[in-house]
Amino acid sequence: MHTLILEDDDLYRAHLQIALQGAGFEVVAAAGLQDALDALLHNDFKLLLLDLVIAGQQSLSVARAAAYNCPLAEVILLTGTGLYPQGEYTTACPNISWCLRKPAPMADVLAVAEHCRRRIEPLH
């Protein structure tokens, strides 16, 4: 499954990429918002893992762009902030399916990603 990771922490991004590739996901990794938006223009992602805050800015713009460029894609937010404690991000971006607190255990990230893969792949 073609997957985009947006994470500004180099070590955590590499860890996510290795774990997802090991589970059979095709991964494109981005460290910044513009890199992620550029990747959306050239790829048909089915899954996006987005750090909610990248360099002080929210990544909801990437989730919104994905809703147009990859409308069947599911979005998993990763966050270490207290933003949107009641899940308000779902009203801003209805394609956000999950939100995990960072540092999320890799087993949890992989379980959610696998759940998304099982939901999406039968459609294609």
N, C-alpha and C positions, 0 to 999 in steps of 0.2 A: 504494500500500500504506500503510495507516494505521500510523504509526510514532510511538513515544514516545522522546524524548531526555531523559535525566536527566543534567545536567552543571551543577556549581556555578560553573564558570569562565564568566563572561558572554560573553567574547570567543570562546572555543572553542565554547560552546553555539550562539552566533549563526552561527559559521562552519559548524558541522555542519548546522544548520537550513537555511541558504542552499544548501549543497551538495546535501543530500538533496532539498529541494524542487526544485532545478534538475534533478535526476535523475528527477523525477516522483513522489516520495514525498509523502504527506500527513503533515505533521509537527505534533505537539504537543510543546512544549518545557517542561520543568520545571527549576527551579533547586534544589528541595529534595525531601527524601523524602516529606513529607506531600503536596506538590503532585502528585508522581508517583503516589502511592497514590490520591489523589482522582481523578486522570485515569483510572486503571484502572477505577474504579467506573462511569464514564460513557462508556467507549470500548471498542471491540473491536479492540485493537491486534494486528497481525500480526508486528511487529518492535519490539524495544526495544533502544536503545543506552544503557547505564547506566555512568556513572562508578562505579567500585567503591567509592570513598570520597567521601562527601558530608558536608561539615562535620564531619569526624572520625568519622562513622558509616558502616558498610558498607551498600551498597544491595542486599544479598542479600534483604532483606525485600521489596523491590519485585519482584525476580525470582520469589520464592516466591509472592507475591500474583498475579503474572501467570500462574503455572502453574495457578491456580484460575480466575481471571477470563478469561483468554485462553489456553486450554490449547494451542492450535496455534501460538502466537507463539514466535518464536525470540528469544533474548537474546544480544546482543553486549556483553561487558564491555569497558570502556575503563579502563586503570589506569596510573598512574605509580608505583605502590607495588610493593614486593617481596612482598606478601601472596600466598599460595597459589602458590609457585614451581613446584610439581609438578602444578598443575591441580586441586587439592583442591576448588575451588569447584564442580566438576561433581558431586561427591557431595552437596553441600549443596543444589544446585539443578540438577536434570537438564535443565531447559529452556535452560541456558546452552550455546550452540553454539560461541561464539568468544570469544577474549580478545585484545585488541590493546593494545600498550604505547603510552602517551601520551608525547609528542604523536604520535599515529599520522598518517602521511601521509594526506591526504584521499583520494588515489587508492586507498589500501588500504581505508579505511573504505567508500568507494563500491563497491569490488569485492566486499567481503564482504556488504554490504547487497544488492547486486544478486544475488549468489549465493543469499542467503536468499530474496529475492523469487522467483527461479525455482523454488526448492524448495517454497515455500508456495502461490503463486498457482494452480498446477494443481489444488490440492485444493479450490478454491472456485469 
